Amino acid sequence: MTPAAPHPIAPARACHPSSDSATITVLGIGNLLWADEGFGVRCVEAFQQRHELPAHVELVDGGTQGLYLIQHVQASTHLLIFDAVDYGLPPGTLKIVDDDEVPRFMGAKKMSLHQTGFQEVLMLVQLTERFPQHVRLIGCQPEVIDDYGGSLSMVVKATMDAAVALGAQTLRDWGVDVRPRTRPLSTAETLTVDTLAMAAYEAGRPAAREACRVGDERFMPGGTAAREGA
């Protein structure tokens, strides 16, 4: 995949007040509890673990906050988004969307309520004339979104390195000094709480025999209750 070259930092567009310096937000959105739905949050988590960034770059675990993210978008001159997006492509495919096209792709095939909420955020920001100068969406086609308590599928997890690298290059093209992390993160600094960090989350999941993941088979079609009620 060869993405289009990101826009360099340029004079502010009319829909955003001019500023002497860029304010850049790296935002991961999605639901960690529904397998590949957590792609965006996992990318931001990995980004923080691997890179050190200057003070004008903010990393945000947006989760499923929806409209509550509006202040982060309004405050940004440049916005980089990671999310699982149903592009209708093979699972694990990364696709980059830029600027005015981003709201359209966020709402084309909604997979969950968080995408509805964030599409509304982008529309409201446009109405308030505080839309960022540049927006980039790095989206991944999910494979599994109905496995409650599951982690990323193998095919989606395998794209994370490429997605994070694309994000880092985007920031560099926007003029950001992105450096490899040399100082360990403290507990207070990490975006993801310890119990939800990927390794702990995956290790703590009960085995299938200990936790029903697909519903009570007694009440499924052909199950005991279904037969008795026939």
Buried (B, 14 or more C-beta within 10 A) or exposed (E): EEBEEBBEBEEBBEEBEEEEEBBBBBBBBBBBBBBBBBBBBBBBBBBBBBBBBEEEBBBBBBBBBBEEBBEBBBEBBBBBBBBBBBBEEEBBBBBBBBBEEBBEBBBEEBBBEBBBBBBBBBBBBBEEEBBBBBBBBBBBBBBBBEBEBBBBBEBBBEBBEBBBEBBBBBBEBBEBEBEEEEEEEEEEEBBBEEEBBBEEBEEEBEEEEEEEEEEEEEEEEEBEEEEEEE
